[in-house]
Structures are given as C-alpha cells and as structure tokens.
Amino acid sequence: MKRIYLTVFLLLIVLTGCISRPQKTEKLRDLEFTVLSKEDVPEELKEQIMQNQHMPFRLTYADQGKLYIAEGYGAQLKTGYSVEVTGLYETENAIYFHTNLLGPKKGEETKDITTFPYVVVMLDEIEKTVVFDM
C-alpha cells in the first residue's frame, strides 16, 4: 500500500513539473521605424559600429527619447551586400528585431572589395529589452 502512495506522489510531482507557462512572445503590434542613412546615425553609435564592424554585431542605443537598433553581418569579401529589416514588433516583454543579409543580385557586377553591411533603425524609445531574432 505504501508503494502505491509513493508512486502516486511521485507521479503528481512529475506531472506538476511538466506544466508549461505561456511565453510572452505574442506580437502586440508592429513598430514604426525609420532606416537611417550612415550620415544620420548618432556619433556615439557610429563609433561603436566602426569598432565592431569586422565581426557580426548587435547594438542598441537610446538618446533623447529615441531608440536606435543596429545589426551588422561582419566582413563580406565583395560588394553588393545589404541588410533588410524583415520585422520589428513589440510583445508584452520585449521588442523583436528581424533582419536578413542580402547578397548581390544575380548578374550584378561586384568588386572584390571587403564591405561591412549593417542597418540602423530609429524608433520612439520603449523601455523593453531588444531581442535580435533570426
């Protein structure tokens, strides 16, 4: 009889440990943003980008009510690469940022010059963690 109670007790412990809690990753809304030209990036962020551009990087910077999100893909050995933003949205707990590295278009003339493609977006500051998602 004790063995049955022990088995039931252990089974209850195992089953209660398997209860999952819903993740707070459901999209609340898409965020409006502006893709910045290299000239419009704030100086402090521009310096961080230059220091990190040889390797893939992910940076955030906030200033005067604006949030800047930057993602770079490191050194590319030829021209023609660019970065596109495929999503920027808010969830209950975070801001999710999605980008893709685009290679040279088929038939596009390229040069064997190392480039460092990255993108910087600006939006109204939100006090949440930025999650860089692939």
A tleap script that builds the chain and sets N, CA, C and O, in Angstrom:
source leaprc.protein.ff14SB
mol = sequence {
  NMET LYS ARG ILE TYR LEU THR VAL PHE LEU
  LEU LEU ILE VAL LEU THR GLY CYS ILE SER
  ARG PRO GLN LYS THR GLU LYS LEU ARG ASP
  LEU GLU PHE THR VAL LEU SER LYS GLU ASP
  VAL PRO GLU GLU LEU LYS GLU GLN ILE MET
  GLN ASN GLN HIE MET PRO PHE ARG LEU THR
  TYR ALA ASP GLN GLY LYS LEU TYR ILE ALA
  GLU GLY TYR GLY ALA GLN LEU LYS THR GLY
  TYR SER VAL GLU VAL THR GLY LEU TYR GLU
  THR GLU ASN ALA ILE TYR PHE HIE THR ASN
  LEU LEU GLY PRO LYS LYS GLY GLU GLU THR
  LYS ASP ILE THR THR PHE PRO TYR VAL VAL
  VAL MET LEU ASP GLU ILE GLU LYS THR VAL
  VAL PHE ASP CMET
}
set mol.1.N position { 0.822 -1.192 0.000 }
set mol.1.CA position { 0.000 0.000 0.000 }
set mol.1.C position { 0.868 1.259 0.000 }
set mol.1.O position { 0.569 2.220 -0.708 }
set mol.2.N position { 1.954 1.254 0.802 }
set mol.2.CA position { 2.852 2.405 0.822 }
set mol.2.C position { 3.458 2.640 -0.553 }
set mol.2.O position { 3.699 3.778 -0.956 }
set mol.3.N position { 3.699 1.548 -1.262 }
set mol.3.CA position { 4.294 1.652 -2.593 }
set mol.3.C position { 3.344 2.393 -3.544 }
set mol.3.O position { 3.800 3.187 -4.366 }
set mol.4.N position { 2.052 2.149 -3.445 }
set mol.4.CA position { 1.068 2.825 -4.302 }
set mol.4.C position { 1.031 4.316 -3.983 }
set mol.4.O position { 1.014 5.144 -4.894 }
set mol.5.N position { 1.018 4.665 -2.698 }
set mol.5.CA position { 1.018 6.082 -2.319 }
set mol.5.C position { 2.282 6.778 -2.808 }
set mol.5.O position { 2.228 7.906 -3.299 }
set mol.6.N position { 3.413 6.106 -2.672 }
set mol.6.CA position { 4.681 6.673 -3.134 }
set mol.6.C position { 4.656 6.881 -4.641 }
set mol.6.O position { 5.116 7.910 -5.135 }
set mol.7.N position { 4.121 5.911 -5.374 }
set mol.7.CA position { 4.034 6.015 -6.833 }
set mol.7.C position { 3.118 7.175 -7.227 }
set mol.7.O position { 3.465 7.965 -8.105 }
set mol.8.N position { 1.954 7.281 -6.586 }
set mol.8.CA position { 1.025 8.370 -6.876 }
set mol.8.C position { 1.668 9.714 -6.545 }
set mol.8.O position { 1.542 10.666 -7.315 }
set mol.9.N position { 2.351 9.799 -5.414 }
set mol.9.CA position { 3.018 11.036 -5.010 }
set mol.9.C position { 4.075 11.444 -6.035 }
set mol.9.O position { 4.130 12.603 -6.447 }
set mol.10.N position { 4.914 10.491 -6.447 }
set mol.10.CA position { 5.955 10.788 -7.444 }
set mol.10.C position { 5.344 11.179 -8.782 }
set mol.10.O position { 5.854 12.067 -9.466 }
set mol.11.N position { 4.258 10.523 -9.153 }
set mol.11.CA position { 3.576 10.852 -10.399 }
set mol.11.C position { 3.030 12.277 -10.365 }
set mol.11.O position { 3.125 13.001 -11.357 }
set mol.12.N position { 2.459 12.684 -9.234 }
set mol.12.CA position { 1.964 14.056 -9.097 }
set mol.12.C position { 3.095 15.074 -9.200 }
set mol.12.O position { 2.931 16.125 -9.820 }
set mol.13.N position { 4.218 14.773 -8.608 }
set mol.13.CA position { 5.363 15.680 -8.681 }
set mol.13.C position { 5.834 15.823 -10.124 }
set mol.13.O position { 6.089 16.932 -10.591 }
set mol.14.N position { 5.948 14.709 -10.820 }
set mol.14.CA position { 6.396 14.738 -12.212 }
set mol.14.C position { 5.410 15.511 -13.077 }
set mol.14.O position { 5.815 16.331 -13.901 }
set mol.15.N position { 4.130 15.256 -12.897 }
set mol.15.CA position { 3.127 15.928 -13.722 }
set mol.15.C position { 3.059 17.425 -13.452 }
set mol.15.O position { 2.877 18.204 -14.387 }
set mol.16.N position { 3.199 17.842 -12.210 }
set mol.16.CA position { 3.158 19.270 -11.931 }
set mol.16.C position { 4.407 19.963 -12.451 }
set mol.16.O position { 4.369 21.157 -12.748 }
set mol.17.N position { 5.497 19.248 -12.565 }
set mol.17.CA position { 6.725 19.827 -13.111 }
set mol.17.C position { 6.659 20.015 -14.611 }
set mol.17.O position { 7.475 20.746 -15.172 }
set mol.18.N position { 5.715 19.379 -15.274 }
set mol.18.CA position { 5.609 19.445 -16.721 }
set mol.18.C position { 4.649 20.526 -17.199 }
set mol.18.O position { 4.468 20.709 -18.402 }
set mol.19.N position { 4.045 21.229 -16.281 }
set mol.19.CA position { 3.118 22.288 -16.680 }
set mol.19.C position { 3.931 23.420 -17.291 }
set mol.19.O position { 4.869 23.923 -16.674 }
set mol.20.N position { 3.571 23.811 -18.487 }
set mol.20.CA position { 4.312 24.880 -19.138 }
set mol.20.C position { 3.558 26.194 -18.992 }
set mol.20.O position { 2.329 26.238 -18.946 }
set mol.21.N position { 4.320 27.224 -18.922 }
set mol.21.CA position { 3.726 28.562 -18.847 }
set mol.21.C position { 3.810 29.197 -20.226 }
set mol.21.O position { 4.809 29.030 -20.925 }
set mol.22.N position { 2.795 29.909 -20.614 }
set mol.22.CA position { 2.832 30.512 -21.948 }
set mol.22.C position { 3.922 31.571 -22.037 }
set mol.22.O position { 4.117 32.366 -21.117 }
set mol.23.N position { 4.619 31.566 -23.149 }
set mol.23.CA position { 5.652 32.568 -23.389 }
set mol.23.C position { 4.988 33.901 -23.724 }
set mol.23.O position { 3.904 33.937 -24.305 }
set mol.24.N position { 5.636 34.968 -23.361 }
set mol.24.CA position { 5.106 36.310 -23.625 }
set mol.24.C position { 5.685 36.846 -24.939 }
set mol.24.O position { 6.156 37.981 -24.998 }
set mol.25.N position { 5.647 36.020 -25.989 }
set mol.25.CA position { 6.226 36.425 -27.267 }
set mol.25.C position { 5.168 36.720 -28.322 }
set mol.25.O position { 5.501 36.920 -29.490 }
set mol.26.N position { 3.920 36.750 -27.931 }
set mol.26.CA position { 2.860 37.056 -28.876 }
set mol.26.C position { 2.957 38.525 -29.276 }
set mol.26.O position { 3.069 39.409 -28.426 }
set mol.27.N position { 2.911 38.763 -30.562 }
set mol.27.CA position { 3.049 40.119 -31.088 }
set mol.27.C position { 1.874 40.982 -30.647 }
set mol.27.O position { 0.714 40.630 -30.861 }
set mol.28.N position { 2.191 42.125 -30.023 }
set mol.28.CA position { 1.163 43.093 -29.670 }
set mol.28.C position { 0.908 44.040 -30.826 }
set mol.28.O position { -0.234 44.361 -31.156 }
set mol.29.N position { 2.022 44.487 -31.444 }
set mol.29.CA position { 1.886 45.424 -32.564 }
set mol.29.C position { 3.209 45.549 -33.302 }
set mol.29.O position { 4.283 45.376 -32.725 }
set mol.30.N position { 3.106 45.854 -34.600 }
set mol.30.CA position { 4.292 46.206 -35.372 }
set mol.30.C position { 4.702 47.610 -34.967 }
set mol.30.O position { 3.856 48.449 -34.658 }
set mol.31.N position { 5.997 47.859 -34.969 }
set mol.31.CA position { 6.502 49.178 -34.587 }
set mol.31.C position { 6.894 49.985 -35.819 }
set mol.31.O position { 7.457 49.451 -36.775 }
set mol.32.N position { 6.593 51.260 -35.780 }
set mol.32.CA position { 7.008 52.154 -36.852 }
set mol.32.C position { 8.463 52.541 -36.618 }
set mol.32.O position { 8.865 52.831 -35.491 }
set mol.33.N position { 9.245 52.543 -37.688 }
set mol.33.CA position { 10.666 52.857 -37.574 }
set mol.33.C position { 11.153 53.524 -38.842 }
set mol.33.O position { 10.490 53.504 -39.879 }
set mol.34.N position { 12.327 54.114 -38.732 }
set mol.34.CA position { 12.996 54.735 -39.864 }
set mol.34.C position { 14.356 54.083 -40.026 }
set mol.34.O position { 15.114 53.984 -39.061 }
set mol.35.N position { 14.674 53.637 -41.234 }
set mol.35.CA position { 16.020 53.143 -41.524 }
set mol.35.C position { 16.892 54.365 -41.769 }
set mol.35.O position { 16.580 55.204 -42.614 }
set mol.36.N position { 17.983 54.456 -41.028 }
set mol.36.CA position { 18.853 55.627 -41.117 }
set mol.36.C position { 19.960 55.442 -42.141 }
set mol.36.O position { 20.497 54.347 -42.308 }
set mol.37.N position { 20.289 56.527 -42.822 }
set mol.37.CA position { 21.485 56.518 -43.666 }
set mol.37.C position { 22.692 56.602 -42.743 }
set mol.37.O position { 22.563 57.027 -41.595 }
set mol.38.N position { 23.840 56.208 -43.221 }
set mol.38.CA position { 25.052 56.218 -42.397 }
set mol.38.C position { 25.340 57.612 -41.836 }
set mol.38.O position { 25.883 57.733 -40.738 }
set mol.39.N position { 24.987 58.653 -42.567 }
set mol.39.CA position { 25.235 60.030 -42.129 }
set mol.39.C position { 24.338 60.437 -40.957 }
set mol.39.O position { 24.705 61.315 -40.176 }
set mol.40.N position { 23.167 59.808 -40.827 }
set mol.40.CA position { 22.207 60.192 -39.790 }
set mol.40.C position { 22.358 59.417 -38.483 }
set mol.40.O position { 21.630 59.678 -37.525 }
set mol.41.N position { 23.281 58.481 -38.432 }
set mol.41.CA position { 23.495 57.684 -37.217 }
set mol.41.C position { 24.195 58.563 -36.178 }
set mol.41.O position { 25.177 59.224 -36.517 }
set mol.42.N position { 23.729 58.594 -34.935 }
set mol.42.CA position { 24.395 59.383 -33.892 }
set mol.42.C position { 25.876 58.991 -33.758 }
set mol.42.O position { 26.238 57.824 -33.907 }
set mol.43.N position { 26.710 59.980 -33.476 }
set mol.43.CA position { 28.163 59.779 -33.441 }
set mol.43.C position { 28.594 58.656 -32.504 }
set mol.43.O position { 29.431 57.834 -32.877 }
set mol.44.N position { 28.037 58.604 -31.295 }
set mol.44.CA position { 28.440 57.566 -30.336 }
set mol.44.C position { 28.143 56.170 -30.876 }
set mol.44.O position { 28.960 55.260 -30.734 }
set mol.45.N position { 26.987 56.003 -31.489 }
set mol.45.CA position { 26.634 54.713 -32.061 }
set mol.45.C position { 27.514 54.410 -33.268 }
set mol.45.O position { 27.939 53.271 -33.463 }
set mol.46.N position { 27.783 55.418 -34.066 }
set mol.46.CA position { 28.638 55.247 -35.236 }
set mol.46.C position { 30.026 54.742 -34.819 }
set mol.46.O position { 30.600 53.884 -35.489 }
set mol.47.N position { 30.561 55.271 -33.719 }
set mol.47.CA position { 31.871 54.827 -33.218 }
set mol.47.C position { 31.819 53.367 -32.789 }
set mol.47.O position { 32.742 52.603 -33.073 }
set mol.48.N position { 30.741 52.971 -32.105 }
set mol.48.CA position { 30.592 51.566 -31.689 }
set mol.48.C position { 30.510 50.640 -32.906 }
set mol.48.O position { 31.079 49.548 -32.906 }
set mol.49.N position { 29.807 51.084 -33.927 }
set mol.49.CA position { 29.686 50.286 -35.154 }
set mol.49.C position { 31.054 50.120 -35.796 }
set mol.49.O position { 31.426 49.014 -36.190 }
set mol.50.N position { 31.806 51.210 -35.904 }
set mol.50.CA position { 33.134 51.140 -36.529 }
set mol.50.C position { 34.061 50.204 -35.748 }
set mol.50.O position { 34.870 49.500 -36.351 }
set mol.51.N position { 33.956 50.187 -34.428 }
set mol.51.CA position { 34.793 49.314 -33.607 }
set mol.51.C position { 34.410 47.846 -33.760 }
set mol.51.O position { 35.253 46.968 -33.576 }
set mol.52.N position { 33.168 47.571 -34.090 }
set mol.52.CA position { 32.663 46.197 -34.136 }
set mol.52.C position { 32.380 45.661 -35.536 }
set mol.52.O position { 31.973 44.507 -35.671 }
set mol.53.N position { 32.581 46.456 -36.572 }
set mol.53.CA position { 32.107 46.094 -37.904 }
set mol.53.C position { 32.777 44.872 -38.529 }
set mol.53.O position { 32.210 44.283 -39.449 }
set mol.54.N position { 33.936 44.476 -38.073 }
set mol.54.CA position { 34.631 43.339 -38.689 }
set mol.54.C position { 33.988 41.993 -38.359 }
set mol.54.O position { 34.194 41.012 -39.074 }
set mol.55.N position { 33.222 41.948 -37.292 }
set mol.55.CA position { 32.512 40.735 -36.870 }
set mol.55.C position { 31.018 41.062 -36.820 }
set mol.55.O position { 30.646 42.231 -36.717 }
set mol.56.N position { 30.167 40.048 -36.890 }
set mol.56.CA position { 28.733 40.326 -36.732 }
set mol.56.C position { 28.482 41.018 -35.387 }
set mol.56.O position { 29.091 40.666 -34.377 }
set mol.57.N position { 27.587 41.998 -35.385 }
set mol.57.CA position { 27.286 42.727 -34.151 }
set mol.57.C position { 25.806 43.034 -34.055 }
set mol.57.O position { 25.073 43.032 -35.044 }
set mol.58.N position { 25.393 43.301 -32.813 }
set mol.58.CA position { 24.023 43.701 -32.499 }
set mol.58.C position { 24.124 44.748 -31.403 }
set mol.58.O position { 24.628 44.471 -30.315 }
set mol.59.N position { 23.649 45.941 -31.688 }
set mol.59.CA position { 23.791 47.052 -30.753 }
set mol.59.C position { 22.465 47.786 -30.572 }
set mol.59.O position { 21.637 47.848 -31.480 }
set mol.60.N position { 22.290 48.335 -29.379 }
set mol.60.CA position { 21.180 49.250 -29.142 }
set mol.60.C position { 21.747 50.511 -28.513 }
set mol.60.O position { 22.782 50.486 -27.847 }
set mol.61.N position { 21.046 51.612 -28.738 }
set mol.61.CA position { 21.492 52.898 -28.226 }
set mol.61.C position { 20.251 53.758 -28.046 }
set mol.61.O position { 19.410 53.833 -28.942 }
set mol.62.N position { 20.134 54.404 -26.899 }
set mol.62.CA position { 18.985 55.282 -26.645 }
set mol.62.C position { 19.495 56.681 -26.364 }
set mol.62.O position { 20.493 56.861 -25.667 }
set mol.63.N position { 18.794 57.685 -26.917 }
set mol.63.CA position { 19.185 59.071 -26.715 }
set mol.63.C position { 17.991 59.962 -27.026 }
set mol.63.O position { 17.355 59.825 -28.072 }
set mol.64.N position { 17.693 60.873 -26.111 }
set mol.64.CA position { 16.665 61.896 -26.291 }
set mol.64.C position { 15.326 61.329 -26.767 }
set mol.64.O position { 14.716 61.847 -27.703 }
set mol.65.N position { 14.878 60.252 -26.102 }
set mol.65.CA position { 13.574 59.690 -26.415 }
set mol.65.C position { 13.528 58.816 -27.653 }
set mol.65.O position { 12.451 58.388 -28.067 }
set mol.66.N position { 14.673 58.545 -28.248 }
set mol.66.CA position { 14.733 57.685 -29.439 }
set mol.66.C position { 15.546 56.440 -29.115 }
set mol.66.O position { 16.502 56.493 -28.342 }
set mol.67.N position { 15.156 55.325 -29.713 }
set mol.67.CA position { 15.869 54.067 -29.591 }
set mol.67.C position { 16.453 53.734 -30.956 }
set mol.67.O position { 15.758 53.774 -31.971 }
set mol.68.N position { 17.730 53.407 -30.966 }
set mol.68.CA position { 18.417 53.022 -32.196 }
set mol.68.C position { 18.812 51.551 -32.061 }
set mol.68.O position { 19.373 51.137 -31.047 }
set mol.69.N position { 18.514 50.785 -33.083 }
set mol.69.CA position { 18.869 49.371 -33.101 }
set mol.69.C position { 19.729 49.141 -34.339 }
set mol.69.O position { 19.356 49.522 -35.448 }
set mol.70.N position { 20.892 48.510 -34.133 }
set mol.70.CA position { 21.822 48.280 -35.237 }
set mol.70.C position { 22.196 46.807 -35.290 }
set mol.70.O position { 22.407 46.166 -34.261 }
set mol.71.N position { 22.274 46.285 -36.505 }
set mol.71.CA position { 22.758 44.916 -36.689 }
set mol.71.C position { 23.645 44.876 -37.916 }
set mol.71.O position { 23.284 45.371 -38.983 }
set mol.72.N position { 24.818 44.273 -37.743 }
set mol.72.CA position { 25.773 44.130 -38.835 }
set mol.72.C position { 26.170 42.684 -39.004 }
set mol.72.O position { 26.097 41.894 -38.064 }
set mol.73.N position { 26.590 42.341 -40.203 }
set mol.73.CA position { 26.902 40.953 -40.541 }
set mol.73.C position { 28.388 40.698 -40.739 }
set mol.73.O position { 28.763 39.660 -41.284 }
set mol.74.N position { 29.244 41.621 -40.308 }
set mol.74.CA position { 30.682 41.402 -40.412 }
set mol.74.C position { 31.198 41.620 -41.818 }
set mol.74.O position { 30.483 42.099 -42.698 }
set mol.75.N position { 32.453 41.258 -42.008 }
set mol.75.CA position { 33.136 41.484 -43.283 }
set mol.75.C position { 32.583 40.566 -44.378 }
set mol.75.O position { 32.446 39.357 -44.192 }
set mol.76.N position { 32.276 41.172 -45.510 }
set mol.76.CA position { 31.887 40.429 -46.719 }
set mol.76.C position { 32.968 40.725 -47.761 }
set mol.76.O position { 33.379 41.875 -47.914 }
set mol.77.N position { 33.419 39.718 -48.462 }
set mol.77.CA position { 34.611 39.854 -49.295 }
set mol.77.C position { 34.374 40.481 -50.664 }
set mol.77.O position { 35.300 40.568 -51.471 }
set mol.78.N position { 33.156 40.914 -50.933 }
set mol.78.CA position { 32.889 41.620 -52.184 }
set mol.78.C position { 31.748 42.606 -51.988 }
set mol.78.O position { 31.067 42.584 -50.963 }
set mol.79.N position { 31.549 43.447 -52.948 }
set mol.79.CA position { 30.485 44.448 -52.881 }
set mol.79.C position { 29.146 43.808 -53.230 }
set mol.79.O position { 29.093 42.671 -53.699 }
set mol.80.N position { 28.066 44.550 -52.996 }
set mol.80.CA position { 26.743 44.099 -53.398 }
set mol.80.C position { 25.879 43.574 -52.273 }
set mol.80.O position { 24.727 43.208 -52.505 }
set mol.81.N position { 26.408 43.526 -51.053 }
set mol.81.CA position { 25.617 43.027 -49.930 }
set mol.81.C position { 24.849 44.169 -49.272 }
set mol.81.O position { 25.300 45.314 -49.257 }
set mol.82.N position { 23.678 43.833 -48.727 }
set mol.82.CA position { 22.891 44.800 -47.974 }
set mol.82.C position { 22.112 44.066 -46.892 }
set mol.82.O position { 22.037 42.837 -46.888 }
set mol.83.N position { 21.534 44.834 -45.975 }
set mol.83.CA position { 20.763 44.251 -44.880 }
set mol.83.C position { 19.345 44.803 -44.974 }
set mol.83.O position { 19.146 46.011 -45.104 }
set mol.84.N position { 18.368 43.912 -44.908 }
set mol.84.CA position { 16.969 44.343 -44.916 }
set mol.84.C position { 16.328 44.031 -43.571 }
set mol.84.O position { 16.640 43.020 -42.941 }
set mol.85.N position { 15.433 44.907 -43.142 }
set mol.85.CA position { 14.660 44.682 -41.923 }
set mol.85.C position { 13.401 43.934 -42.331 }
set mol.85.O position { 12.614 44.418 -43.145 }
set mol.86.N position { 13.217 42.741 -41.755 }
set mol.86.CA position { 12.046 41.934 -42.102 }
set mol.86.C position { 10.972 41.980 -41.029 }
set mol.86.O position { 9.856 41.512 -41.251 }
set mol.87.N position { 11.294 42.537 -39.875 }
set mol.87.CA position { 10.291 42.657 -38.834 }
set mol.87.C position { 10.797 43.427 -37.636 }
set mol.87.O position { 11.953 43.288 -37.236 }
set mol.88.N position { 9.929 44.239 -37.066 }
set mol.88.CA position { 10.219 44.963 -35.821 }
set mol.88.C position { 8.876 45.096 -35.112 }
set mol.88.O position { 7.996 45.839 -35.545 }
set mol.89.N position { 8.740 44.356 -34.009 }
set mol.89.CA position { 7.454 44.366 -33.319 }
set mol.89.C position { 7.649 44.277 -31.817 }
set mol.89.O position { 8.712 43.913 -31.316 }
set mol.90.N position { 6.568 44.629 -31.117 }
set mol.90.CA position { 6.580 44.650 -29.660 }
set mol.90.C position { 5.740 43.491 -29.126 }
set mol.90.O position { 4.671 43.182 -29.653 }
set mol.91.N position { 6.253 42.856 -28.061 }
set mol.91.CA position { 5.490 41.868 -27.306 }
set mol.91.C position { 5.309 42.428 -25.902 }
set mol.91.O position { 5.722 43.554 -25.623 }
set mol.92.N position { 4.702 41.661 -25.030 }
set mol.92.CA position { 4.486 42.133 -23.669 }
set mol.92.C position { 5.812 42.412 -22.947 }
set mol.92.O position { 5.895 43.329 -22.130 }
set mol.93.N position { 6.846 41.619 -23.252 }
set mol.93.CA position { 8.103 41.729 -22.516 }
set mol.93.C position { 9.281 42.293 -23.296 }
set mol.93.O position { 10.300 42.627 -22.692 }
set mol.94.N position { 9.178 42.410 -24.620 }
set mol.94.CA position { 10.374 42.762 -25.403 }
set mol.94.C position { 10.005 43.386 -26.739 }
set mol.94.O position { 8.842 43.448 -27.138 }
set mol.95.N position { 11.051 43.841 -27.404 }
set mol.95.CA position { 10.972 44.301 -28.790 }
set mol.95.C position { 11.746 43.278 -29.615 }
set mol.95.O position { 12.890 42.962 -29.289 }
set mol.96.N position { 11.145 42.765 -30.666 }
set mol.96.CA position { 11.803 41.775 -31.522 }
set mol.96.C position { 12.228 42.436 -32.829 }
set mol.96.O position { 11.452 43.148 -33.466 }
set mol.97.N position { 13.486 42.183 -33.215 }
set mol.97.CA position { 14.091 42.794 -34.392 }
set mol.97.C position { 14.604 41.682 -35.295 }
set mol.97.O position { 15.434 40.872 -34.880 }
set mol.98.N position { 14.110 41.642 -36.535 }
set mol.98.CA position { 14.486 40.616 -37.506 }
set mol.98.C position { 15.138 41.290 -38.716 }
set mol.98.O position { 14.622 42.277 -39.239 }
set mol.99.N position { 16.269 40.749 -39.150 }
set mol.99.CA position { 16.917 41.238 -40.369 }
set mol.99.C position { 17.409 40.058 -41.196 }
set mol.99.O position { 17.473 38.926 -40.716 }
set mol.100.N position { 17.752 40.341 -42.436 }
set mol.100.CA position { 18.372 39.356 -43.333 }
set mol.100.C position { 19.523 40.020 -44.066 }
set mol.100.O position { 19.467 41.203 -44.402 }
set mol.101.N position { 20.566 39.242 -44.307 }
set mol.101.CA position { 21.661 39.691 -45.167 }
set mol.101.C position { 21.301 39.306 -46.591 }
set mol.101.O position { 21.030 38.141 -46.881 }
set mol.102.N position { 21.300 40.284 -47.469 }
set mol.102.CA position { 21.023 40.034 -48.884 }
set mol.102.C position { 22.329 40.071 -49.652 }
set mol.102.O position { 23.126 40.995 -49.491 }
set mol.103.N position { 22.549 39.071 -50.483 }
set mol.103.CA position { 23.750 39.022 -51.309 }
set mol.103.C position { 23.548 39.796 -52.592 }
set mol.103.O position { 22.466 40.324 -52.853 }
set mol.104.N position { 24.593 39.858 -53.387 }
set mol.104.CA position { 24.472 40.544 -54.683 }
set mol.104.C position { 23.389 39.881 -55.538 }
set mol.104.O position { 23.225 38.662 -55.523 }
set mol.105.N position { 22.666 40.702 -56.274 }
set mol.105.CA position { 21.627 40.178 -57.162 }
set mol.105.C position { 22.285 39.402 -58.304 }
set mol.105.O position { 23.418 39.682 -58.697 }
set mol.106.N position { 21.559 38.437 -58.816 }
set mol.106.CA position { 22.066 37.635 -59.931 }
set mol.106.C position { 22.386 38.549 -61.106 }
set mol.106.O position { 21.551 39.338 -61.549 }
set mol.107.N position { 23.591 38.427 -61.592 }
set mol.107.CA position { 24.027 39.247 -62.716 }
set mol.107.C position { 24.596 40.604 -62.319 }
set mol.107.O position { 25.117 41.328 -63.168 }
set mol.108.N position { 24.504 40.961 -61.030 }
set mol.108.CA position { 25.024 42.242 -60.565 }
set mol.108.C position { 26.554 42.222 -60.611 }
set mol.108.O position { 27.185 41.251 -60.195 }
set mol.109.N position { 27.123 43.283 -61.112 }
set mol.109.CA position { 28.582 43.386 -61.164 }
set mol.109.C position { 29.098 43.710 -59.769 }
set mol.109.O position { 28.651 44.666 -59.136 }
set mol.110.N position { 30.040 42.907 -59.300 }
set mol.110.CA position { 30.611 43.119 -57.970 }
set mol.110.C position { 32.112 43.334 -58.094 }
set mol.110.O position { 32.729 43.027 -59.115 }
set mol.111.N position { 32.675 43.869 -57.022 }
set mol.111.CA position { 34.121 44.071 -56.956 }
set mol.111.C position { 34.648 43.314 -55.746 }
set mol.111.O position { 33.939 43.145 -54.755 }
set mol.112.N position { 35.869 42.869 -55.828 }
set mol.112.CA position { 36.495 42.146 -54.715 }
set mol.112.C position { 37.033 43.144 -53.696 }
set mol.112.O position { 38.240 43.269 -53.491 }
set mol.113.N position { 36.104 43.841 -53.072 }
set mol.113.CA position { 36.422 44.818 -52.028 }
set mol.113.C position { 35.645 44.411 -50.790 }
set mol.113.O position { 34.443 44.160 -50.869 }
set mol.114.N position { 36.313 44.343 -49.648 }
set mol.114.CA position { 35.643 43.961 -48.407 }
set mol.114.C position { 34.692 45.071 -47.977 }
set mol.114.O position { 35.064 46.242 -47.913 }
set mol.115.N position { 33.463 44.676 -47.686 }
set mol.115.CA position { 32.455 45.621 -47.200 }
set mol.115.C position { 31.926 45.118 -45.857 }
set mol.115.O position { 32.149 43.969 -45.477 }
set mol.116.N position { 31.228 45.992 -45.153 }
set mol.116.CA position { 30.718 45.683 -43.820 }
set mol.116.C position { 29.247 46.094 -43.746 }
set mol.116.O position { 28.924 47.133 -43.170 }
set mol.117.N position { 28.363 45.296 -44.315 }
set mol.117.CA position { 26.947 45.690 -44.363 }
set mol.117.C position { 26.289 45.676 -42.978 }
set mol.117.O position { 26.484 44.756 -42.184 }
set mol.118.N position { 25.513 46.716 -42.721 }
set mol.118.CA position { 24.747 46.815 -41.475 }
set mol.118.C position { 23.539 47.696 -41.707 }
set mol.118.O position { 23.438 48.389 -42.719 }
set mol.119.N position { 22.626 47.657 -40.752 }
set mol.119.CA position { 21.447 48.510 -40.812 }
set mol.119.C position { 21.252 49.133 -39.433 }
set mol.119.O position { 21.533 48.511 -38.409 }
set mol.120.N position { 20.767 50.372 -39.427 }
set mol.120.CA position { 20.414 51.058 -38.188 }
set mol.120.C position { 18.998 51.596 -38.358 }
set mol.120.O position { 18.691 52.275 -39.337 }
set mol.121.N position { 18.138 51.280 -37.384 }
set mol.121.CA position { 16.790 51.824 -37.399 }
set mol.121.C position { 16.589 52.702 -36.170 }
set mol.121.O position { 17.227 52.510 -35.134 }
set mol.122.N position { 15.690 53.666 -36.311 }
set mol.122.CA position { 15.356 54.580 -35.218 }
set mol.122.C position { 13.849 54.498 -34.986 }
set mol.122.O position { 13.060 54.471 -35.931 }
set mol.123.N position { 13.466 54.460 -33.707 }
set mol.123.CA position { 12.059 54.474 -33.343 }
set mol.123.C position { 11.915 55.191 -32.013 }
set mol.123.O position { 12.907 55.489 -31.348 }
set mol.124.N position { 10.685 55.466 -31.631 }
set mol.124.CA position { 10.459 56.067 -30.320 }
set mol.124.C position { 10.923 55.090 -29.257 }
set mol.124.O position { 10.708 53.883 -29.370 }
set mol.125.N position { 11.566 55.623 -28.219 }
set mol.125.CA position { 12.131 54.769 -27.173 }
set mol.125.C position { 11.038 54.022 -26.420 }
set mol.125.O position { 10.021 54.595 -26.030 }
set mol.126.N position { 11.274 52.740 -26.227 }
set mol.126.CA position { 10.408 51.869 -25.446 }
set mol.126.C position { 11.309 51.187 -24.426 }
set mol.126.O position { 12.363 50.660 -24.781 }
set mol.127.N position { 10.900 51.196 -23.171 }
set mol.127.CA position { 11.720 50.627 -22.091 }
set mol.127.C position { 11.548 49.111 -22.019 }
set mol.127.O position { 11.025 48.585 -21.037 }
set mol.128.N position { 11.988 48.419 -23.056 }
set mol.128.CA position { 11.941 46.958 -23.077 }
set mol.128.C position { 13.235 46.440 -23.679 }
set mol.128.O position { 13.940 47.164 -24.382 }
set mol.129.N position { 13.540 45.191 -23.397 }
set mol.129.CA position { 14.714 44.532 -23.955 }
set mol.129.C position { 14.513 44.311 -25.450 }
set mol.129.O position { 13.413 43.987 -25.899 }
set mol.130.N position { 15.582 44.491 -26.212 }
set mol.130.CA position { 15.539 44.207 -27.638 }
set mol.130.C position { 16.064 42.787 -27.848 }
set mol.130.O position { 17.150 42.437 -27.384 }
set mol.131.N position { 15.280 41.985 -28.550 }
set mol.131.CA position { 15.664 40.618 -28.874 }
set mol.131.C position { 15.960 40.583 -30.363 }
set mol.131.O position { 15.097 40.885 -31.188 }
set mol.132.N position { 17.191 40.210 -30.700 }
set mol.132.CA position { 17.587 40.082 -32.104 }
set mol.132.C position { 17.247 38.664 -32.525 }
set mol.132.O position { 17.803 37.697 -32.005 }
set mol.133.N position { 16.331 38.550 -33.468 }
set mol.133.CA position { 15.818 37.265 -33.871 }
set mol.133.C position { 16.168 37.003 -35.317 }
set mol.133.O position { 16.145 37.913 -36.147 }
set mol.134.N position { 16.494 35.748 -35.621 }
set mol.134.CA position { 16.847 35.400 -36.990 }
set mol.134.C position { 15.690 34.762 -37.685 }
set mol.134.O position { 15.797 34.397 -38.856 }
savepdb mol mol.pdb
quit
